[in-house]
Amino acid sequence: MAEHNKLGQKGEAIALDYLVNKGYQIKERNFRFKHQEVDIICEHENMLVVVEVKTRANRFMAGPEETVTKKKQRAIIKVTNHYVIEHEVDKEVRFDIVSILLTDELCEIDHMEDAFYPLL
């Protein structure tokens, strides 16, 4: 497995633990529809929360949250729409980003609630 994939998996595991410790109820991990995927689907305070996890090993490139482009947002929304229909979800949906900076010395977690909104 490529190093960036290992880093991503570590980041997702850290984000999962973080969310569980904050009281989120995990519903799905790596939920796929066609060729797209969302990292974590959970519930919190009677809301469906879809979480994109971005992990980096350094600060030299764009911040992890900056890599969730409009194209990626559209893909996440498409997968989420499928999940909502398939599971007959009747809750408000929120899109979050959990950004993780993970080095040998530190692990910084930044949870951005309502990171983006679906376009009408």
SULQUIHU-V176524 format. One record per backbone hydrogen bond with DSSP energy under -1.0 kcal/mol. NH is the residue of the N-H (numbers start at 1). CO is the residue of the C=O. If there is no record, write none. Layout:
BEGIN
nh: {NH	NH}
co: {CO	CO}
END
This chain:
BEGIN
nh: {6	7	8	9	10	11	12	13	14	15	16	17	18	19	20	21	22	23	24	25	27	28	30	31	33	36	38	40	41	42	43	44	48	49	50	51	52	54	56	66	67	68	69	73	74	75	76	77	78	79	80	81	82	83	84	85	86	87	89	94	96	97	98	99	100	101	102	103	108	110	112	115}
co: {2	3	4	5	6	7	8	9	10	11	12	13	14	15	16	17	18	20	19	43	41	41	39	38	36	33	31	51	28	49	25	47	92	42	94	40	96	98	100	63	64	65	67	69	70	71	72	73	74	75	76	77	78	79	80	81	82	83	84	48	50	112	52	110	54	108	56	106	101	99	97	95}
END
